[in-house]
Amino acid sequence: MASLQNFLPWCPDPDLSVLESSVSGQEGGSVSVQCLYSAGYQNEQKQWCRSKDQRCYTVGRTDTSPNSAKSDAGWYWCKTGDLQVPVHLSVSDAPPGTIANKTSVNCTHA
């Protein structure tokens, strides 16, 4: 009997991917995005870019974007070289009775 593996096409791992393409958090809280790069991009510059204004920020292995606010919700992407993967960020209101002045985005590159 043939195994299932004989019928599945072989697909290489992508050079750039994210664990979740849609993330959400509350204003005043934090959101983590993990961008995964293949070994071939280990020495390439890593960036976290915002679609709204086309701004990109160079990030290290783990990076926190301080002073983010609910208005920062929208489309972003992890980028290295000519590769990019979109991530949608949703930020909801903070629970009643809490003081909300920022949302942190932690971008971890594995």
N, C-alpha and C positions, 0 to 999 in steps of 0.2 A: 504494500500500500504506500502510495506517495505521500510525503508529508506536506502540510500546508505551506511550508516554506518554499517548496518548489513552484507554487502557484502565485506567490506574492512577488511583485516587482521589487528589485533592490533600489532603495532610495538612499543616497548619501545624506549625512547630517548637514543641515544648512550651515553656511559660514557665519551667519548672524541670525539670532532668534531671540524672542522674549518668552518668559514663562507665562505671562498673562498679557493679552493684547488690550484688555480693558481693566483698569484699576479704579477704585473709588475710595474715598475717605471723607472724613468730616473736617470742616474748617477748624483750624487749631490743632489738628491731629497730624499724623504722618502717613505717607503712602510709600511703599517700596516697589521698585521696578527692577527686575533682574534681566539684564541683557547678556546673552550668551554668545561668545565669539569663538570661532575655531582657532586652533593653535597657529595657523598661518597669519592671523591678525593680532597676535600677542603684542607685537611691537608697534602697532598702528595707533594713532591718536583716537581716543574714544570720545564721542560727543553725545550730549543730550540736547535735542533741538525742539523748539516750540514752533508749531505751524502758524500760529496767530501772527507772529511778527518775524518769522524766519530767522530767529536768533538761535545760535548754537553755543553751548557751554562745554568746554573741555572738562572731562571728569577723570578722576582716578579710579582705583579699583572699587571704592565705595565713596559716594559723594552725596552731600545733603544740600538741597537748594533752600536756603533760608528765606524768610519773609514772603513766602508764597501765600496767595489768598484765594478765596473762592473764585475770583475773576480769572484765575489761572487754569480753570477747567478747560479742556479742549484736547486737540490732537497734538501729540508730541512724537518724536521718533528717536530711537537709538541709532547711532551712525558711526561707521568706521570706514575709511576709504570711500569707495563708491557704493557701499552697501548701507541700507537703512531699513528699519522695521518700525511700523507705526504702533503707537500705544495711545489709547484714549483715556484721559484722566477726568473723572467726575468728582466734584467736591460738593458735598451737601452742607446744609446749615448745621452749626454746632447744636447739641442738645440744649434745651432751655436751662438757664441758670449757669451756663459756663461762659467764660470769657474767651472769645475766639479772635485772635489777631493774626494768625498765620497757619499755613499748612506746609509741612516739610515733605519734600520728595527725596527719597533715598534711592539712588541709582547704583546698583551693584553690578559689576561686570565680572562674570565668571570665566 
